Amino acid sequence: MTTWTDFLSGEGATLDDNIVSFGDATADAAALATETLAVPLLHLGLVQSAGPDSAAYLHNLFSNDVNKLPAGSAQWNSFNSPKGRMLASFLLWREEDGHSLLMSADILPAMHKKLSMYILRSKVKLADASATRALIGLAGAKLATCLKAAGLPFPAADMQESLADGIRIVRIGAEAAIAVVDADAAPELFRKIRAAGAVPAGTNAWHLAMVRAGVPLVTSATQEEFVAQMLNYDLIGGISFQKGCYPGQEIVARTKYLGKLKKRMYRVSIAAGSAPTPGADLYSPAFGDQSAGKLVNVAALGDGSFEALAVMQNSCAEDGDVHLGAPDGPPLAVLDLPYALS
């Protein structure tokens, strides 16, 4: 336990293996449409890259152009295997002495170790900053109003970040942002945000916000399952096709230039009575007993039903006859994403 987690327990949160709950998923889902939710993001962690060679070092490893990332901006990015499969998805922004990488906490130790192997002679130091920096997700219809009431900056555009009084606000959408603060200062910030009108909510609420935004998170259940374009990373700005080589670049480029992508990520609904989990297989009559896709991220609505991000064969999504777990499993319905699939 830490000062931050002790505080959350005192605020009525239940903590279980980095999953936070304030007890009412139905209320969280409803409040997302009308209020601003404040979610402790214990399921995410930070790797910090510091040193004069940080940009060049990261640029040579990742799918996006780190060298050209302007000050005050953030980007979606990925680290891929030589076969072009995503090992990690993350949000990256610049710091005074380097960069921060925000990723799923369950893969962070392994990614920290793997990235460290590439440092060689680069003047870079990597550190797991998860224990010293706290992350608070802010999402909902009144986000801008809430931040203003709390005396916090709201960046002018998506994928921009602002730093004030040691609190960094990274805007990742019109109605979503992440506050990054020293862990010891997190309780005070949470109180301030709550006093400004934000409603405390659990990890599931953040999953729901990201599912509806069409922003995937690679976890241990889905590592090495997808080429970046399958997770729509080309559509949300997570790939640069103009930069130089990086692990998996040949496969990512080939996927773009050698014809229509056969699989994409879709937002889906799953009826009550099922137990969907990331990595679960999807089936369609056209593919028989062969998997036609996988779930990526899942969020409960509180009434027993779910929304999820799912990678599947485009033809299956077009047919609309997709099932969870088995050819005769629970049916999925394809929902709209906030961006066009192409």
C-alpha positions as CSV (number, residue, x, y, z in Angstrom):
1,M,0.0,0.0,0.0
2,T,1.1,3.6,-0.6
3,T,-0.1,7.0,0.5
4,W,-2.1,7.2,-2.8
5,T,-3.8,3.8,-2.4
6,D,-4.4,4.3,1.3
7,F,-6.2,7.5,0.4
8,L,-8.3,5.8,-2.2
9,S,-9.3,3.1,0.3
10,G,-10.4,5.9,2.6
11,E,-12.5,7.4,-0.1
12,G,-14.5,4.2,-0.4
13,A,-12.6,2.6,-3.3
14,T,-12.0,-1.2,-3.5
15,L,-8.6,-2.1,-4.8
16,D,-7.9,-5.5,-6.3
17,D,-4.7,-6.2,-8.3
18,N,-4.5,-2.6,-9.7
19,I,-8.3,-2.6,-10.5
20,V,-10.2,0.2,-8.7
21,S,-14.0,0.1,-8.0
22,F,-16.2,2.6,-6.4
23,G,-19.1,0.1,-6.5
24,D,-21.6,1.1,-9.2
25,A,-20.7,0.4,-12.8
26,T,-24.2,1.4,-13.9
27,A,-23.9,4.8,-12.3
28,D,-20.4,5.2,-13.8
29,A,-21.7,4.5,-17.3
30,A,-24.6,6.9,-17.0
31,A,-22.4,9.7,-15.5
32,L,-19.9,9.4,-18.4
33,A,-22.6,10.9,-20.7
34,T,-23.5,13.8,-18.4
35,E,-20.7,14.5,-15.9
36,T,-16.9,14.2,-15.6
37,L,-15.5,11.0,-14.1
38,A,-12.2,11.0,-12.1
39,V,-10.6,7.5,-12.3
40,P,-7.4,6.4,-10.5
41,L,-5.5,4.7,-13.3
42,L,-3.7,2.0,-11.3
43,H,-3.9,-0.4,-14.2
44,L,-1.5,1.9,-16.1
45,G,2.2,2.6,-15.4
46,L,4.9,4.9,-16.5
47,V,8.4,4.3,-18.0
48,Q,10.6,7.3,-18.1
49,S,13.4,7.7,-20.6
50,A,15.9,10.4,-19.6
51,G,19.1,11.7,-21.2
52,P,20.3,13.6,-24.2
53,D,19.8,10.6,-26.6
54,S,16.2,9.9,-25.5
55,A,14.5,11.0,-28.6
56,A,16.9,9.3,-31.0
57,Y,16.9,6.1,-28.9
58,L,13.0,5.9,-28.8
59,H,12.6,6.9,-32.4
60,N,14.7,4.0,-33.6
61,L,12.4,1.5,-31.7
62,F,8.9,2.7,-32.1
63,S,6.3,3.0,-34.8
64,N,5.8,6.8,-34.6
65,D,8.1,9.7,-35.2
66,V,9.5,10.6,-31.8
67,N,12.1,13.0,-33.3
68,K,9.5,15.3,-34.7
69,L,7.2,15.3,-31.6
70,P,6.8,19.0,-30.8
71,A,7.0,20.3,-27.2
72,G,3.6,20.3,-25.6
73,S,2.4,17.4,-27.7
74,A,1.7,13.7,-27.1
75,Q,1.4,10.8,-29.5
76,W,0.1,7.2,-29.6
77,N,2.9,4.9,-30.2
78,S,3.8,1.2,-30.3
79,F,6.7,-1.2,-29.8
80,N,6.6,-4.2,-32.1
81,S,8.2,-7.5,-32.5
82,P,10.4,-8.2,-35.6
83,K,7.3,-9.9,-37.1
84,G,5.4,-6.6,-36.8
85,R,3.2,-7.7,-33.9
86,M,2.5,-5.2,-31.2
87,L,4.3,-5.9,-27.9
88,A,3.0,-2.7,-26.3
89,S,0.8,0.3,-27.1
90,F,1.4,3.5,-25.2
91,L,0.9,7.2,-24.9
92,L,4.2,9.1,-25.2
93,W,5.0,12.7,-24.4
94,R,8.1,14.8,-23.9
95,E,9.6,15.7,-20.5
96,E,12.2,18.3,-19.7
97,D,14.9,15.7,-19.7
98,G,13.4,13.1,-22.0
99,H,10.1,11.3,-22.4
100,S,7.4,9.4,-20.6
101,L,5.7,6.2,-21.9
102,L,2.3,5.3,-20.4
103,M,1.3,1.7,-20.9
104,S,-0.5,-1.2,-19.3
105,A,0.9,-2.0,-15.9
106,D,0.8,-5.8,-16.4
107,I,3.3,-5.6,-19.3
108,L,5.5,-2.8,-17.9
109,P,8.2,-4.8,-16.1
110,A,8.9,-6.9,-19.1
111,M,8.8,-3.9,-21.5
112,H,11.1,-2.0,-19.2
113,K,13.6,-4.9,-19.3
114,K,13.3,-5.4,-23.0
115,L,13.7,-1.7,-23.9
116,S,16.8,-1.5,-21.6
117,M,18.5,-4.1,-23.8
118,Y,18.5,-1.6,-26.7
119,I,20.3,1.2,-24.9
120,L,23.8,0.0,-25.6
121,R,25.9,3.2,-25.9
122,S,23.0,5.7,-25.9
123,K,23.1,8.3,-23.3
124,V,19.7,7.2,-21.8
125,K,18.4,5.9,-18.5
126,L,15.1,4.1,-18.2
127,A,13.2,4.0,-15.0
128,D,9.8,2.6,-13.8
129,A,8.1,5.7,-12.4
130,S,4.9,4.0,-11.6
131,A,5.5,4.3,-7.8
132,T,6.5,7.9,-7.8
133,R,3.9,9.3,-10.3
134,A,0.2,9.0,-10.0
135,L,-2.2,8.9,-12.9
136,I,-5.8,10.1,-12.8
137,G,-8.1,9.7,-15.8
138,L,-10.7,12.4,-16.5
139,A,-13.5,11.6,-18.9
140,G,-17.0,12.9,-19.6
141,A,-19.2,15.6,-21.1
142,K,-18.2,18.3,-18.6
143,L,-14.4,17.8,-18.7
144,A,-13.4,21.3,-19.8
145,T,-15.7,22.9,-17.2
146,C,-14.4,20.6,-14.4
147,L,-10.8,21.3,-15.1
148,K,-11.4,25.1,-15.2
149,A,-13.2,24.9,-11.9
150,A,-10.3,23.0,-10.4
151,G,-7.9,25.6,-11.6
152,L,-6.2,23.2,-14.0
153,P,-5.3,23.8,-17.7
154,F,-7.2,22.2,-20.5
155,P,-5.0,21.8,-23.6
156,A,-6.3,23.6,-26.6
157,A,-6.4,20.5,-28.9
158,D,-6.3,16.7,-28.8
159,M,-2.9,15.1,-28.2
160,Q,-1.6,18.2,-26.5
161,E,-0.4,18.5,-22.9
162,S,0.0,21.4,-20.4
163,L,2.1,21.5,-17.2
164,A,1.1,23.8,-14.3
165,D,2.3,23.6,-10.7
166,G,3.7,20.2,-11.2
167,I,0.5,18.8,-12.6
168,R,0.6,17.6,-16.2
169,I,-2.7,17.4,-18.1
170,V,-2.5,15.3,-21.3
171,R,-5.6,15.7,-23.5
172,I,-6.3,12.5,-25.5
173,G,-9.8,13.5,-26.8
174,A,-12.5,16.1,-26.7
175,E,-13.8,14.5,-23.5
176,A,-10.8,12.6,-22.1
177,A,-7.5,13.6,-20.4
178,I,-5.0,12.2,-18.1
179,A,-3.6,14.0,-15.1
180,V,0.0,13.1,-14.1
181,V,1.3,14.2,-10.7
182,D,3.8,13.2,-8.0
183,A,2.2,10.3,-6.0
184,D,2.4,12.2,-2.7
185,A,0.4,15.1,-4.3
186,A,-2.3,12.8,-5.8
187,P,-4.7,12.9,-2.9
188,E,-4.8,16.7,-2.8
189,L,-5.4,16.7,-6.6
190,F,-8.1,14.1,-6.4
191,R,-9.9,16.2,-3.7
192,K,-9.6,19.3,-5.8
193,I,-11.0,17.6,-8.9
194,R,-13.8,16.1,-6.9
195,A,-14.6,19.5,-5.4
196,A,-14.8,20.9,-8.9
197,G,-17.6,18.4,-9.7
198,A,-15.9,15.3,-10.9
199,V,-17.5,11.9,-9.8
200,P,-15.1,9.2,-8.5
201,A,-15.3,6.1,-10.7
202,G,-13.5,2.8,-11.1
203,T,-11.2,1.3,-13.7
204,N,-14.1,-0.1,-15.7
205,A,-15.4,3.4,-16.4
206,W,-12.1,4.3,-18.0
207,H,-12.2,1.2,-20.1
208,L,-15.6,2.2,-21.2
209,A,-14.5,5.7,-22.1
210,M,-11.6,4.3,-24.2
211,V,-13.7,1.7,-25.9
212,R,-16.1,4.4,-27.0
213,A,-13.2,6.5,-28.1
214,G,-11.8,3.6,-30.1
215,V,-8.4,3.7,-28.3
216,P,-7.0,0.2,-27.7
217,L,-4.7,-0.9,-24.9
218,V,-2.4,-3.9,-25.4
219,T,-2.2,-6.0,-22.3
220,S,-0.6,-9.3,-21.5
221,A,-3.6,-11.1,-22.9
222,T,-3.1,-9.6,-26.4
223,Q,0.6,-9.1,-26.8
224,E,1.9,-10.2,-30.2
225,E,-1.6,-10.7,-31.5
226,F,-2.0,-7.7,-33.8
227,V,-0.2,-5.7,-36.4
228,A,-0.6,-2.0,-35.6
229,Q,-3.2,-1.3,-38.4
230,M,-5.4,-4.1,-37.0
231,L,-5.8,-1.9,-33.9
232,N,-6.5,1.1,-36.1
233,Y,-3.2,2.7,-35.1
234,D,-2.9,4.2,-38.5
235,L,-6.3,5.9,-38.0
236,I,-5.6,7.4,-34.5
237,G,-2.1,8.7,-35.4
238,G,0.1,6.0,-33.9
239,I,2.2,5.2,-37.0
240,S,4.5,7.3,-39.1
241,F,5.1,5.9,-42.6
242,Q,7.8,8.5,-43.4
243,K,10.2,7.7,-40.6
244,G,13.1,5.3,-40.8
245,C,13.4,1.7,-39.7
246,Y,12.3,0.2,-36.4
247,P,11.5,-3.4,-35.3
248,G,8.6,-4.7,-37.4
249,Q,8.6,-1.8,-39.8
250,E,8.8,-3.9,-42.9
251,I,5.6,-5.8,-41.9
252,V,3.8,-2.6,-40.9
253,A,4.7,-0.9,-44.2
254,R,3.8,-4.0,-46.2
255,T,0.4,-4.1,-44.6
256,K,-0.2,-0.6,-45.8
257,Y,1.1,-0.9,-49.4
258,L,0.2,-4.4,-50.4
259,G,-3.6,-4.2,-50.5
260,K,-6.7,-3.9,-48.4
261,L,-6.4,-4.8,-44.7
262,K,-8.4,-7.9,-44.0
263,K,-8.8,-7.2,-40.2
264,R,-9.8,-4.1,-38.4
265,M,-10.8,-3.1,-34.9
266,Y,-14.5,-2.6,-34.2
267,R,-16.5,-1.5,-31.3
268,V,-19.1,-4.1,-30.3
269,S,-21.8,-4.8,-27.8
270,I,-22.2,-8.1,-26.0
271,A,-25.5,-9.1,-24.4
272,A,-25.8,-10.0,-20.7
273,G,-25.2,-13.6,-19.7
274,S,-21.6,-13.8,-21.1
275,A,-18.2,-13.3,-19.5
276,P,-16.0,-11.6,-22.1
277,T,-12.3,-11.1,-21.5
278,P,-9.5,-9.6,-23.5
279,G,-8.0,-12.2,-25.9
280,A,-11.2,-14.2,-26.2
281,D,-11.7,-15.7,-29.7
282,L,-14.5,-14.6,-32.0
283,Y,-16.3,-16.9,-34.5
284,S,-18.3,-16.4,-37.7
285,P,-20.1,-19.0,-39.9
286,A,-17.9,-18.1,-42.8
287,F,-14.8,-19.3,-40.8
288,G,-16.4,-22.3,-39.1
289,D,-14.3,-23.5,-36.2
290,Q,-11.5,-21.2,-37.1
291,S,-11.1,-18.0,-35.0
292,A,-12.2,-14.9,-36.9
293,G,-10.9,-12.4,-34.4
294,K,-10.2,-11.5,-30.8
295,L,-11.5,-9.2,-28.1
296,V,-9.0,-6.4,-27.2
297,N,-10.5,-4.5,-24.3
298,V,-13.8,-5.0,-22.5
299,A,-16.0,-2.8,-20.3
300,A,-19.1,-3.7,-18.3
301,L,-22.2,-1.5,-18.5
302,G,-23.5,-2.5,-15.1
303,D,-26.7,-4.2,-16.4
304,G,-24.9,-7.4,-17.3
305,S,-24.1,-6.3,-20.8
306,F,-20.7,-5.2,-22.2
307,E,-19.1,-3.0,-24.8
308,A,-15.7,-4.0,-26.2
309,L,-13.1,-3.3,-28.8
310,A,-12.6,-6.3,-31.1
311,V,-10.3,-7.1,-34.0
312,M,-12.1,-9.3,-36.6
313,Q,-12.2,-10.1,-40.3
314,N,-13.8,-7.1,-42.1
315,S,-16.1,-9.5,-43.9
316,C,-17.4,-10.8,-40.6
317,A,-18.2,-7.3,-39.4
318,E,-20.0,-6.6,-42.6
319,D,-22.1,-9.8,-42.3
320,G,-22.9,-9.0,-38.8
321,D,-22.9,-12.6,-37.6
322,V,-20.1,-12.8,-35.0
323,H,-20.1,-14.9,-31.9
324,L,-18.0,-14.9,-28.7
325,G,-16.0,-17.9,-27.6
326,A,-17.6,-20.5,-30.0
327,P,-19.4,-20.7,-33.3
328,D,-22.7,-20.9,-31.3
329,G,-21.6,-18.5,-28.5
330,P,-23.2,-15.2,-27.5
331,P,-23.7,-12.8,-30.5
332,L,-21.9,-9.5,-30.9
333,A,-23.4,-6.4,-32.5
334,V,-21.1,-3.9,-34.2
335,L,-21.4,-0.3,-33.0
336,D,-20.1,3.0,-34.4
337,L,-16.6,4.3,-33.7
338,P,-15.9,8.0,-33.5
339,Y,-13.7,7.8,-36.6
340,A,-14.2,6.2,-40.0
341,L,-12.6,2.8,-40.8
342,S,-10.7,2.9,-44.1
